[in-house]
Amino acid sequence: MSPDASKPQETAAAIVARAMTAYERHDWDTLKALTHPDAEVEMLLLEGGATHGPDELSDALREAGTGIHQPTATSIEDVAPDAAAMVGRIRRMDSHGGVSDRDAVWLSVLRDGKIWRSRVLASLDEVPSAYEEITGHPPHR
């Protein structure tokens, strides 16, 4: 048995929590390391658009730091072995210069232990259908 086989695998929620901590600390290298090379991360600051890959994600978040962009997490829970939902709020400047503050849910689907797809949802009720749309199958634990 290899040494890695006996080590418990990190949960999706733990990986998403590490990515959020890296974001909060502006630790772009760790955030990039936790992001899949083929990542597509939907962001409200992009008005519904998405970043692609680790470099584009960290560049967008770095640029967001020059304005108002404050996501906060109140909980992060596994929704499948390869996915977690982060529940919280997002305070941000919109394209018209106004500031919005709203509840948000971020669904992150992992591939190879890294964030591969992330979607912003209005509620936890949307998680199962969003997961199925991304992966092609319903979530299972």
N, C-alpha and C positions, 0 to 999 in steps of 0.2 A: 504494500500500500504506500503510495507516495505521500509526502508530508502534507501536500495541499488537499488530498482526498479526505483527511481527517478534520480539516479546518472547516467550520460552518461557513456557508456562503452568506455574504452580506445581503440583507433584504433590499428590495427596491426602495422602501421607505428610508432606510439608512443611507442609501446612495443619494437620494433626492435631498435628504437633510444635509449631507456633506456638501452637496452642490450649493444649497441655499446658504450655508455657513461661509463657503468660499466666496459667493457673491457679496454677502454682507461685509466681508473683510477685504473685498477688492483683491482677492487672491486669484488672479486671472489664470495663472498656470494650473492651479488645482482644478478650477472650473473647466478649463480646456481638457484636462486629463480625464474628467468625469463625463465628457461629451463625446458621443460617437462621431467618427469622421463623416458619416452620412446623416448627421442629425438635421432635423427640421423642427425648430422651436418657434411656436407661435407666440407673438408678443403684442400686448395691447399698445405699447409705445409705438409700434409699427402700424397702428390702426388696422389690426387684423392680419397683417403680413407676417412673414416668418423669416428667421435667419437659417442659414444652411451651413453646417459644420462648426467646429469649435472656434475658429478664428472669427468668423462673422458674428457668432453669438457674443464672444467677449468684447469685440469692437462695439457692437450695438449697446451692450450694457455699460461699457466704459463711457460711451458718448451720452447715454441716458443719465449718467452721474453728473453731468454738467447742468441738468435741469431737475425737474421734479419727477422722480420715478422711485416709489417706495413700496415694493411688495413686502408684506409681512405674513408670516405663517403662524397660525394658531394650532394647527395639527397636520401631521403627515401620516397617512395610513396606507398599508398595502392593500391593493384591490385585486391583485393577481401576483403570481410569482415574479412576473416581469413588469409590474406596473405599480405606481403609487399615486395617490391623490393628495395634493397639498391644499389645505383649506386656509383661507386668510382674507386679506384685504389688499387692494392696490390703490395707491394714491399717486396720481400722475397728471402731467400737463397734457391737455388734448391739443389737436392741431389748430384750434381756434384761440389758444392761449388761456383757456379756462382750466381750472383744476377740478378733477373728478376724484371721488373717493367712494369705492364700492367693494362689496363682497366679491370674492373670486375663488375659483377652484382651478388648480392646474393639474391636469392629468399628464403624467410622464410615463412613457413606455420605454423600457430598456432593451438594449440588444448588446450582447457581449459584456454585460455589467456596466454599461454606460448609457446615458440619456440619449435616446434615438429619436423619439417623437414626443412633443409636448404641445398640449392644446389648452387654451383658456376656456373655461366653462362657467356658466352662471350658477350652477349648483351641483351637488353630489348626485342628484337624480340623473344628470346627463352622462355620468361616468360610464355606465355599462354600454350605452349605445356608442359613445365616442371610442371606447376601447375596441368594440367590435368593428367599427368603421376603420380604425387604424390597423388592427391585426387580422381581421377576417374571421374572428371567432369570439364568442362571449368570454368574459373574464371567468376564471376559475382559480380557486386557491389551492 
